[in-house]
Amino acid sequence: MVENTAPFVRDQLIPEAPPPVYETGMVKWLRENLFSSPLNIFLTVVSLWAIYQVILGAAPWFINGVWSGDSVRDCYDILDGATGACFAVLKERWPQLIYGFKYPPSEFWRPNLAAILLSVAIAPVLFNAVSRKIFFFTLVYPFLAYWLVWGGTILGPLVAFAGFVFAVIVFRKLEAQGFALAILGGISTALACWISGGYLVDMDKNFLALPSVPSRNMGGFMLNFILGIVCVSLSIPLGIMLALGRQSNMPIIKWICVLFIEFIRGVPLITLLFVANVVLAYFFPPNTNIDLILRVIIMITLFSAAYIAEVIRGGLAALPTGQFEAANSLGLDYTQSMRLIILPQALKVSIPGIVNVAVGLFKDTTLVSIISMFDLIGMIRGPILASTAWSGVYWELFGFAALIFFVVCYAISQYSQWLERQLETDHRT
């Protein structure tokens, strides 16, 4: 009998076995991130213990929080000796926290509508998927928002918009003859349009007019939001111009930009705000009453533009010289090479730095409370805590302010990270 020595050959694949439990899902994440080494295990245990202690102490304060009442005394009566927050102050002083204590309640719909329209106007700027047809509304929105928030005749915003439109037209016409000449022509055209349009506004101040709200009546988080949005929007293009001017081959322009940037970076923002409040009015023509908010916007914009200029200069320095040489080889002039080749790449690299400055600027808007402007912090430190009804309520008010600023700044940070992934700024394949 001959023994069969032929090897066995399987004609079917062995079914895949499931991976070990410790190599999948939450268990894998915990093992790799929290319990990967004795040191990490120790730090994880200590952190969990600290979080537990914070929750143990803070939970009763939140859970027993009182949301109804007209004073802190009402909260104490409801708590009856128990630990709890007096959230009633947020409910009772909500209009003051958001709009200030002098903005007419009957006109709250105007800043609310401006905020809603902002989401529409900013969409084509932030997201490429949004139709470019909305971009015209984006250009019109700043003037429409001013009319809604401040009121008055609509002729003023229309004249201001017309000045910018004519300035752009003149700039385009003179761009081929030189960048400096185009800038000078555009500025001159805008000033001429605004001066002549001022007489038109004075002729009929009741044309499509809304009740005027003086700047001194602006307050609450609305003031912080206005300052943050306007100053960030203005400081980015100004920072780009300063960065390009600092790298200019023309000595006068270069040294003006260098001196401006270094001076602004060497002076605290609070000093510039005091200058805006007291000194800046002396630099305007006599018998002119320049709005305080406008003066503050000018100073905060100049302050943040200096920092953004340095961020963008770093982005320009990060580009290889071959990009500049390629632009020259294509026969592009200075304006075209910067607009089409250099700046798009430099701005991509500069996104984290620009967002960092924007977040810091938004938080720095709270410094206006030092010059007696009733922003969110100014409202808390002033009219609210000064009242006998809510004297001593600190954690609830300042915690609310911290929360609302955190939400806005976190949203900005998350958008910047999303934008970096979309643009692949880390050059991943």
Buried (B, 14 or more C-beta within 10 A) or exposed (E): EEEEEEEEEEEEEEEEEEEEEEEEEEEBEEEEEBEEEEEBEEEBEEEEEEEEEEEEEEEEBEEEBBBEBEBBBBBBEBBEEEEBBBBBBBEBBEEBBBBBBBBEEEBBEBBBBBBEBBEEBBBBEEEEEBEEEBBEBBEBBBBBBBBBBBBBBBBBBBBBBBBBBBBBEBBEEBBEEBBEEBBBBBEEBBEBBBEEBEEBBEEEEEBEBBEEBEBBBBBBBBBBBBBBBBBBBBBBEBBBBBBBBBBBEEEEBBEBBEEBBEEBEEEEBEEBBBBBBEEBEEEEEEEEEBEBBEBBBBBBBBBBBBBBBBBBBBBBEEBEEEBBEBBEEEEBBBBBBBEEBBBEBBBBBBBBBBBBBBBEBBBBBBBBBBBEBBBBBBBBBBBBBEBEBBEEBEEBBBEBBEEBBEEBBEEBBEEBEEBBEEEEBEEEE
